Amino acid sequence: DRVYEKLKDLEEGILALMRELEDVTPRAGQILKQTYDKFDTNMRSDDALLKNYGLLSCFRKDLHKTETYLRVMKCRRFGEASCAF
């Protein structure tokens, strides 16, 4: 339940970030969409599993960076005094 909610929140945040980036440069959205196109959907081989594990590891790091960026943007946009990292 919580995982689904977090993923939904993340999806909304990423879409908002992509809209912001597209306002600055239209190519940014295309670059973000291409980032994870390398997933191997054929999960029958060990190589595919290792490749997907590596991509998921990168995704986790990117997720953390995105969450941090969205927190900073929220603090700047709404001027919250309680913003601390």
DSSP file (Angstrom, degrees, kcal/mol; ACC not computed):
  #  RESIDUE AA STRUCTURE BP1 BP2  ACC     N-H-->O    O-->H-N    N-H-->O    O-->H-N    TCO  KAPPA ALPHA  PHI   PSI    X-CA   Y-CA   Z-CA
    1    1 A D     >        0   0    0      0, 0.0     4,-2.0     0, 0.0     5,-0.1   0.000 360.0 360.0 360.0 -50.4    0.0    0.0    0.0
    2    2 A R  H  >  +     0   0    0      1,-0.2     4,-2.7     2,-0.2     5,-0.2   0.866 360.0  55.4 -67.9 -35.0    2.7    2.5    1.0
    3    3 A V  H  > S+     0   0    0      2,-0.2     4,-2.7     1,-0.2    -1,-0.2   0.930 108.1  48.4 -62.8 -44.6    4.9    1.5   -1.9
    4    4 A Y  H  > S+     0   0    0      1,-0.2     4,-2.5     2,-0.2    -1,-0.2   0.920 112.2  48.9 -61.3 -44.0    2.1    2.2   -4.4
    5    5 A E  H  X S+     0   0    0     -4,-2.0     4,-2.6     2,-0.2    -2,-0.2   0.919 112.1  48.4 -62.5 -43.3    1.4    5.6   -2.7
    6    6 A K  H  X S+     0   0    0     -4,-2.7     4,-2.7     1,-0.2    -2,-0.2   0.908 112.0  49.1 -63.8 -41.3    5.2    6.5   -2.9
    7    7 A L  H  X S+     0   0    0     -4,-2.7     4,-2.7     2,-0.2    -1,-0.2   0.892 111.3  49.7 -65.2 -38.7    5.4    5.4   -6.5
    8    8 A K  H  X S+     0   0    0     -4,-2.5     4,-2.4     2,-0.2    -2,-0.2   0.927 112.4  47.4 -64.5 -44.7    2.3    7.5   -7.4
    9    9 A D  H  X S+     0   0    0     -4,-2.6     4,-2.5     1,-0.2    -2,-0.2   0.911 112.9  49.3 -61.2 -42.5    3.8   10.5   -5.6
   10   10 A L  H  X S+     0   0    0     -4,-2.7     4,-2.9     2,-0.2     5,-0.2   0.919 109.3  51.8 -63.3 -43.6    7.1   10.0   -7.3
   11   11 A E  H  X S+     0   0    0     -4,-2.7     4,-2.5     1,-0.2    -2,-0.2   0.925 111.2  47.2 -59.4 -45.0    5.3    9.7  -10.7
   12   12 A E  H  X S+     0   0    0     -4,-2.4     4,-2.2     1,-0.2    -1,-0.2   0.905 113.3  49.1 -63.3 -41.0    3.5   13.0  -10.1
   13   13 A G  H  X S+     0   0    0     -4,-2.5     4,-2.5     2,-0.2    -2,-0.2   0.904 111.5  48.2 -64.9 -41.7    6.8   14.6   -9.0
   14   14 A I  H  X S+     0   0    0     -4,-2.9     4,-2.8     2,-0.2    -2,-0.2   0.908 111.1  50.5 -66.2 -41.6    8.6   13.4  -12.0
   15   15 A L  H  X S+     0   0    0     -4,-2.5     4,-2.2    -5,-0.2    -2,-0.2   0.905 111.7  48.3 -62.9 -40.3    5.9   14.6  -14.4
   16   16 A A  H  X S+     0   0    0     -4,-2.2     4,-2.3     2,-0.2    -2,-0.2   0.914 112.2  49.3 -64.4 -42.0    6.0   18.0  -12.7
   17   17 A L  H  X S+     0   0    0     -4,-2.5     4,-2.7     1,-0.2    -2,-0.2   0.906 110.1  50.7 -62.7 -42.2    9.8   18.0  -13.0
   18   18 A M  H  X S+     0   0    0     -4,-2.8     4,-2.6     2,-0.2    -1,-0.2   0.890 109.5  50.8 -64.3 -38.8    9.5   17.1  -16.7
   19   19 A R  H  X S+     0   0    0     -4,-2.2     4,-1.5     2,-0.2    -1,-0.2   0.927 111.4  48.4 -62.8 -43.3    7.0   19.9  -17.3
   20   20 A E  H  X S+     0   0    0     -4,-2.3     4,-1.2     1,-0.2    -2,-0.2   0.928 113.5  46.7 -61.5 -45.2    9.3   22.4  -15.6
   21   21 A L  H  X S+     0   0    0     -4,-2.7     4,-3.4     1,-0.2     7,-0.3   0.878 108.7  54.7 -66.0 -37.7   12.3   21.1  -17.7
   22   22 A E  H  < S+     0   0    0     -4,-2.6    -1,-0.2     1,-0.2    -2,-0.2   0.805 102.4  58.1 -67.6 -27.3   10.3   21.2  -20.9
   23   23 A D  H  < S+     0   0    0     -4,-1.5    -1,-0.2    -3,-0.2    -2,-0.2   0.871 114.5  37.8 -65.5 -35.4    9.5   24.9  -20.2
   24   24 A V  H  < S-     0   0    0     -4,-1.2    -2,-0.2     1,-0.3    -1,-0.1   0.936 140.2  -1.0 -79.9 -50.6   13.2   25.6  -20.1
   25   25 A T    ><  -     0   0    0     -4,-3.4     3,-1.6    -5,-0.1     4,-0.5  -0.944  58.5-147.9-145.3 119.5   14.3   23.2  -22.9
   26   26 A P  T 3> S+     0   0    0      0, 0.0     4,-0.6     0, 0.0     3,-0.5   0.753  96.6  63.2 -59.2 -25.7   11.9   21.0  -24.9
   27   27 A R  H 3> S+     0   0    0      1,-0.2     4,-2.1     2,-0.2     5,-0.2   0.714  83.6  78.1 -72.9 -19.8   14.6   18.3  -25.4
   28   28 A A  H <> S+     0   0    0     -3,-1.6     4,-2.3    -7,-0.3    -1,-0.2   0.898  91.2  51.7 -59.3 -42.4   14.9   17.6  -21.7
   29   29 A G  H  > S+     0   0    0     -3,-0.5     4,-2.0    -4,-0.5    -1,-0.2   0.888 109.2  50.5 -61.3 -39.5   11.7   15.5  -21.7
   30   30 A Q  H  X S+     0   0    0     -4,-0.6     4,-1.5     2,-0.2    -1,-0.2   0.897 109.4  50.9 -65.7 -40.2   13.0   13.4  -24.5
   31   31 A I  H  X S+     0   0    0     -4,-2.1     4,-0.8     1,-0.2     3,-0.2   0.921 110.1  49.4 -63.9 -43.8   16.3   12.8  -22.7
   32   32 A L  H >< S+     0   0    0     -4,-2.3     3,-0.6     1,-0.2     4,-0.5   0.881 108.9  52.7 -64.0 -37.6   14.5   11.7  -19.5
   33   33 A K  H 3< S+     0   0    0     -4,-2.0     3,-0.4     1,-0.2    -1,-0.2   0.818 108.3  51.1 -67.6 -30.2   12.2    9.3  -21.4
   34   34 A Q  H >< S+     0   0    0     -4,-1.5     3,-1.4    -3,-0.2    -1,-0.2   0.650  87.4  86.8 -80.5 -15.3   15.3    7.6  -23.1
   35   35 A T  T << S+     0   0    0     -4,-0.8     3,-0.3    -3,-0.6    -1,-0.2   0.873  99.2  28.8 -56.4 -44.3   17.1    7.1  -19.8
   36   36 A Y  T >  S+     0   0    0     -4,-0.5     3,-1.1    -3,-0.4    -1,-0.3   0.095  84.5 108.1-109.0  22.7   15.5    3.7  -18.9
   37   37 A D  T <   +     0   0    0     -3,-1.4    -1,-0.2     1,-0.2    -2,-0.1   0.566  65.3  77.2 -70.8  -7.6   14.8    2.4  -22.4
   38   38 A K  T 3   +     0   0    0     -3,-0.3    -1,-0.2    -4,-0.2    -2,-0.1   0.381  61.9 127.2 -88.5   5.2   17.6   -0.1  -21.9
   39   39 A F    <   -     0   0    0     -3,-1.1     2,-0.8     1,-0.1     3,-0.1  -0.388  58.2-135.1 -62.2 137.5   15.6   -2.5  -19.7
   40   40 A D        -     0   0    0      8,-0.3    12,-0.1     1,-0.1    -1,-0.1  -0.860  16.7-170.1 -96.0 111.2   15.6   -6.0  -21.0
   41   41 A T        +     0   0    0     -2,-0.8     2,-1.3     1,-0.1    -1,-0.1   0.621  67.7  88.8 -79.0 -11.7   12.1   -7.4  -20.8
   42   42 A N    >   +     0   0    0      1,-0.1     3,-0.7    -3,-0.1     6,-0.1  -0.727  55.9 178.3 -86.2  94.9   13.2  -10.9  -21.5
   43   43 A M  T 3   +     0   0    0     -2,-1.3    -1,-0.1     1,-0.2    -2,-0.1   0.096  51.0  98.8 -88.1  24.0   13.9  -12.0  -18.0
   44   44 A R  T 3  S+     0   0    0      4,-0.0     2,-0.3     5,-0.0    -1,-0.2   0.665  71.5  65.3 -86.7 -16.5   15.0  -15.6  -18.9
   45   45 A S  S <> S-     0   0    0     -3,-0.7     4,-1.8     1,-0.1     5,-0.1  -0.772  76.6-130.6-110.8 153.7   18.7  -15.1  -18.8
   46   46 A D  H  > S+     0   0    0     -2,-0.3     4,-2.6     1,-0.2     5,-0.2   0.862 110.2  58.0 -64.5 -35.9   21.1  -14.3  -16.0
   47   47 A D  H  > S+     0   0    0      1,-0.2     4,-2.5     2,-0.2    -1,-0.2   0.908 105.6  49.4 -60.7 -41.7   22.6  -11.6  -18.1
   48   48 A A  H  > S+     0   0    0      2,-0.2     4,-2.7     1,-0.2    -8,-0.3   0.904 110.5  50.6 -64.5 -40.9   19.2   -9.9  -18.4
   49   49 A L  H  X S+     0   0    0     -4,-1.8     4,-2.4     2,-0.2    -2,-0.2   0.925 112.4  46.0 -62.9 -44.6   18.7  -10.1  -14.6
   50   50 A L  H  X S+     0   0    0     -4,-2.6     4,-2.3     2,-0.2    -2,-0.2   0.899 112.9  50.5 -64.8 -40.5   22.1   -8.6  -13.9
   51   51 A K  H  X S+     0   0    0     -4,-2.5     4,-2.1    -5,-0.2    -2,-0.2   0.937 113.1  45.0 -62.6 -47.0   21.5   -5.8  -16.4
   52   52 A N  H  X S+     0   0    0     -4,-2.7     4,-2.6     1,-0.2    -2,-0.2   0.866 110.4  54.9 -66.8 -35.7   18.1   -5.0  -15.0
   53   53 A Y  H  X S+     0   0    0     -4,-2.4     4,-2.2    -5,-0.2    -1,-0.2   0.920 108.5  49.3 -61.4 -43.1   19.5   -5.1  -11.4
   54   54 A G  H  X S+     0   0    0     -4,-2.3     4,-2.0     1,-0.2    -2,-0.2   0.902 111.6  48.2 -62.3 -41.4   22.1   -2.6  -12.4
   55   55 A L  H  X S+     0   0    0     -4,-2.1     4,-2.5     2,-0.2    -2,-0.2   0.893 110.9  50.6 -67.1 -38.8   19.5   -0.3  -14.0
   56   56 A L  H  X S+     0   0    0     -4,-2.6     4,-2.3     2,-0.2    -2,-0.2   0.870 107.9  53.8 -66.5 -34.9   17.3   -0.6  -10.9
   57   57 A S  H  X S+     0   0    0     -4,-2.2     4,-1.7     2,-0.2    -1,-0.2   0.919 110.7  45.9 -62.6 -43.6   20.2    0.3   -8.8
   58   58 A C  H  X S+     0   0    0     -4,-2.0     4,-2.7     1,-0.2    -2,-0.2   0.896 110.0  55.0 -64.2 -40.0   20.8    3.4  -10.9
   59   59 A F  H  X S+     0   0    0     -4,-2.5     4,-2.8     1,-0.2    -2,-0.2   0.896 104.8  53.5 -60.7 -40.4   17.1    4.2  -10.7
   60   60 A R  H  X S+     0   0    0     -4,-2.3     4,-2.0     2,-0.2    -1,-0.2   0.919 110.7  46.0 -61.3 -43.8   17.2    4.1   -6.9
   61   61 A K  H  X S+     0   0    0     -4,-1.7     4,-2.1     1,-0.2    -2,-0.2   0.917 113.8  48.7 -64.4 -42.9   20.0    6.6   -6.9
   62   62 A D  H  X S+     0   0    0     -4,-2.7     4,-2.6     1,-0.2    -2,-0.2   0.876 108.2  55.4 -64.1 -37.0   18.2    8.8   -9.4
   63   63 A L  H  X S+     0   0    0     -4,-2.8     4,-2.7     2,-0.2    -1,-0.2   0.918 107.4  48.8 -61.4 -44.7   15.0    8.5   -7.3
   64   64 A H  H  X S+     0   0    0     -4,-2.0     4,-2.3     1,-0.2    -1,-0.2   0.921 112.4  48.2 -62.3 -43.8   16.9    9.8   -4.2
   65   65 A K  H  X S+     0   0    0     -4,-2.1     4,-2.6     2,-0.2    -2,-0.2   0.899 112.3  49.6 -62.6 -40.6   18.3   12.7   -6.3
   66   66 A T  H  X S+     0   0    0     -4,-2.6     4,-2.8     2,-0.2    -2,-0.2   0.919 109.8  50.1 -66.1 -44.0   14.8   13.5   -7.7
   67   67 A E  H  X S+     0   0    0     -4,-2.7     4,-2.1     2,-0.2    -1,-0.2   0.916 112.5  47.7 -60.3 -42.9   13.2   13.5   -4.2
   68   68 A T  H  X S+     0   0    0     -4,-2.3     4,-2.3     2,-0.2    -2,-0.2   0.927 112.2  49.1 -63.3 -45.4   15.9   15.8   -2.9
   69   69 A Y  H  X S+     0   0    0     -4,-2.6     4,-2.7     1,-0.2    -2,-0.2   0.912 110.8  50.2 -60.7 -43.5   15.5   18.1   -5.9
   70   70 A L  H  X S+     0   0    0     -4,-2.8     4,-2.3     1,-0.2    -1,-0.2   0.873 109.5  51.3 -65.5 -36.3   11.7   18.2   -5.5
   71   71 A R  H  X S+     0   0    0     -4,-2.1     4,-2.4     2,-0.2    -1,-0.2   0.922 111.3  47.6 -64.0 -43.4   12.1   19.0   -1.8
   72   72 A V  H  X S+     0   0    0     -4,-2.3     4,-2.6     2,-0.2     5,-0.2   0.928 112.5  48.9 -63.0 -44.9   14.4   21.9   -2.6
   73   73 A M  H  X S+     0   0    0     -4,-2.7     4,-2.8     1,-0.2    -1,-0.2   0.892 110.8  50.7 -62.8 -39.4   12.0   23.2   -5.3
   74   74 A K  H  X S+     0   0    0     -4,-2.3     4,-2.6     2,-0.2     6,-0.3   0.922 110.9  48.9 -63.7 -43.8    9.1   23.0   -2.9
   75   75 A C  H  X>S+     0   0    0     -4,-2.4     4,-1.3     1,-0.2     5,-0.7   0.919 115.4  43.7 -62.0 -44.0   11.0   24.9   -0.3
   76   76 A R  H  <5S+     0   0    0     -4,-2.6    -2,-0.2     2,-0.2    -1,-0.2   0.897 116.3  47.1 -67.8 -40.2   12.0   27.6   -2.8
   77   77 A R  H  <5S+     0   0    0     -4,-2.8    -2,-0.2    -5,-0.2    -1,-0.2   0.906 125.2  27.7 -71.3 -42.1    8.6   27.8   -4.4
   78   78 A F  H  <5S-     0   0    0     -4,-2.6    -1,-0.2    -5,-0.2    -2,-0.2   0.450  97.9-130.7-103.0  -1.8    6.5   28.0   -1.2
   79   79 A G  T  <5 -     0   0    0     -4,-1.3     2,-0.3    -5,-0.3    -3,-0.2   0.869  33.4-174.0  58.0  41.5    9.2   29.6    1.0
   80   80 A E    > < -     0   0    0     -5,-0.7     3,-0.9    -6,-0.3    -1,-0.2  -0.528  19.5-157.1 -72.6 128.0    8.7   27.1    3.8
   81   81 A A  T 3  S+     0   0    0     -2,-0.3    -1,-0.2     1,-0.2    -2,-0.1   0.722  88.4  64.0 -75.7 -20.7   10.8   28.1    6.9
   82   82 A S  T 3   +     0   0    0      2,-0.0     2,-0.7    -7,-0.0    -1,-0.2   0.234  69.8 126.7 -90.2  15.7   10.8   24.5    8.2
   83   83 A C    <   +     0   0    0     -3,-0.9     2,-0.3    -8,-0.1   -11,-0.0  -0.636  29.4 153.1 -78.2 116.3   12.8   23.2    5.2
   84   84 A A              0   0    0     -2,-0.7    -2,-0.0     1,-0.1    -3,-0.0  -0.995 360.0 360.0-142.6 146.7   15.8   21.3    6.5
   85   85 A F              0   0    0     -2,-0.3    -1,-0.1     0, 0.0    -2,-0.0   0.365 360.0 360.0-119.2 360.0   17.9   18.5    5.1
